[in-house]
Amino acid sequence: MSDTVQHRHGSSIGQPLTRRDGPLKVTGQATFAADNHPDGMLFAVLAVSGIARGRVVAMDLAAARAHPGVVEVMTPANRPPLAADPDGKDHPFMFRMEALQNDRVRYPGQPIAVVIGETLEAATEGAALLAPRYEAEAARVGLDGAAVFTPQSVGVGNPAAVQHGDVEAGLAAAEHRIEATYETPAQYHNPMEPHGIVAAWDGDRLSLDTPSQGMAIAQGRFAQLFGIRPEDIEIRSPFLGGGFGSKGLPNGPQVLGILAAKLVGRPVKLVLRREQMYGPVGHRAPTRQTIRMGTDAAGGFTAISNHTRTATSTFDDFLEPAADVAHTLYATPALSTSHDAVRLDTGTPLFMRAPGEATGSIALESAMDEMAEACGMDPLEFRLRNYAEVEPASGKPFSSKALRECYAQGAARFGWAGRPLKPRQMRDESGLLVGWGMGTATFPALMFAGNARAVLRADGGGIVQTGAHDMGQGAWTALAQVAADGLGLPIERIDFQSGHSGLPDAGIAGGSAHMATVSTAIHHAGGAVIEKLAALAFGDQRSPLFGAGNAGVVARNGRLHRRDDESRSESYAEILGRAGLQEIEANGTGAPDPAAQGNFAMHSHGAVFVEVKVDPEFGQVRATRVVGAFAAGRVINPRMVQSQYFGGMIWGVSFALHEHAVTDRRSGRIMNANLAEYHLPVNADVPSLEAILVEEHDPHINPLGIKGVGEIAITGTAGAVANAVWHATGVRVRHFPIALESLMSVD
């Protein structure tokens, strides 16, 4: 944006507005993917494998097709052809998927057939009638269940091993040392809305209603698989009932729904049952992390090392970069991180909220407390003693870092100064053991590439269009606030349009980067269209702004004001009306600044303080109080940001105390693939929750100074819970989630 136009921020940005989509959701008017019922629609149901490894040798197709409501059964034998191999990999964001390529079974719950019926009940009964028979092979399960290999990279292109300084020498010279191994389990996505798709073909044109965190990516992948143009694929995804990474990339069930519609020549709806979420749509892989630390006599680090073992599927690669969180947090002259992995008979792990950081931070923050105890120091004092002024692994300065303020404000609100140093010193009035723990939160401040279009209309209103995604985090509201600010209009005069693939590509909603990316695009689009409007006025002798190009103008409340004389102004409608225009438009792009990224380390930070109470006889744990303080750049909507922090802290409690997939080691099947036995916290599990928004200005991250907030609060909370359990009981649990049997009879 040029210096000619100035925006007065604050009319919408920074206001705690309520959700614009709230009334639609509470009245049932918000249309999610499965709410769509085009004329002639059929229902598709997946039949999935009951074994983990082997092949399907027979299915009773005649019985299924004889069901009066069944229209067709799709198998590898009659599946319509694809233009590209679903097992192909052309770039890092492309993963192999199941699309009935053959009769091989690669993991339990893999789709092996699709039954299509006139009703959901008929399709479901038809799937049950298939009664598949298998040649089963021994399942490979667990981190010790297969041969270990050393990958070249982890995450998305991160090096598998990083070395800075001489770790072994640092450990040898240390006054205090610890070595501990921590294990985290496989965890599975459980968004409120399961994956689903409504697919309809019209010749070579394809119309889809499906939840998506990345519509343009999906368009490209589907176009490749079906041999059609991306612009011939229309994706509607106005609302998502949660995504958390699982809806970021196209998956096999979506492709199967599209294939089913092609096979029968009618629209088809396919929605996964809850138990079918545990396989083909990604999950968080288990890890085993061995952390070694050493400090000098004063408690300053001499070395930190994390070696992580994780798992991927037998047919693809996504490796949880758990050790990498150590690159960014604590000052040390020597640092090493490394990863190895095993291939198991599971679906491919993929992005799950705070991938790498969530798993890595619970281990790192637990080790930090163990190291503090070895040094005889308070955990907060120990973290401040090793505060990193520059990023440890790279040596880059931080673009901004208000972590000290997070520590201070969180500790003060929590009452940390009253914490006894030794464990088992506090009980409540009923005799429950009480413990206080803390953890440091961090997450990279990412940006991707995205686009937006801004329109000013002759009636004085504005339109902002971007193919953004609202997963329930409040993006509809917060992005509309940025749009109102960029166009200098009250938010009620903004028609904000998103959730459709025909709008400008807003990139992917992931990595806590969507708000920064799309807000920057909207900001630039707004600035560009206001500049066009100002140019019309500057060149019009009838305008009070004629010739004001050198002085410049201020855009505010639907008017342009001369910067040097605000009494001279004109409305947008007047400028457009005299020019004989119904509207003007401009486009904008949001993308990371390569120079800034090269010069600075960019992260959000926070500190989380947790109180737990533990029954000394039965080992039952309750997180009774959680206080988090977070610094994440400029806050667009404090209400929405606080909501995101709440969600992250609840997820952190869940990580430490509740979530894990239980695998039958004999069959390889997941035994708790449902919401009754895959435990997630409810309100009673976190009765007191508080989030403090710490002010932070970042002049380098992007023009609006925005960082993401969606994932950071998981990273400090899980470790804080584990540390609080130790402080309550004196028992250090290193296998998560913390189970009753680890703490029973701690009295």
BELZIDA-V378807 format. One record per helix or strand. SS is the DSSP state (H for helix, E for strand). FROM is the first residue (numbers start at 1). LEN is the number of residues. If there is no record, write none. Layout:
ss = [SS & SS]
from = [FROM & FROM]
len = [LEN & LEN]
//
This chain:
ss = [E & H & H & E & E & H & E & E & E & H & E & E & E & E & E & H & E & E & E & E & H & H & E & H & E & H & E & E & E & H & E & E & H & H & E & E & E & H & H & E & E & E & E & E & H & H & E & E & E & H & E & E & E & H & E & H & E & E & E & E & H & E & E & H & E & E & H & E & H]
from = [5 & 22 & 33 & 42 & 54 & 61 & 70 & 104 & 111 & 120 & 133 & 148 & 153 & 158 & 162 & 167 & 176 & 187 & 196 & 205 & 215 & 230 & 233 & 252 & 268 & 274 & 283 & 287 & 301 & 322 & 330 & 335 & 357 & 379 & 387 & 390 & 397 & 403 & 416 & 426 & 433 & 450 & 462 & 467 & 475 & 491 & 494 & 500 & 505 & 514 & 553 & 559 & 569 & 572 & 583 & 594 & 600 & 603 & 621 & 633 & 638 & 663 & 670 & 683 & 689 & 706 & 712 & 735 & 740]
len = [3 & 5 & 3 & 7 & 5 & 6 & 5 & 2 & 7 & 10 & 4 & 2 & 2 & 2 & 3 & 6 & 9 & 2 & 7 & 6 & 12 & 3 & 4 & 13 & 4 & 4 & 2 & 9 & 13 & 6 & 1 & 10 & 19 & 7 & 1 & 1 & 2 & 12 & 3 & 2 & 12 & 8 & 4 & 1 & 13 & 3 & 4 & 1 & 1 & 25 & 4 & 4 & 3 & 8 & 8 & 6 & 2 & 12 & 11 & 1 & 20 & 1 & 1 & 3 & 5 & 1 & 18 & 1 & 4]
//
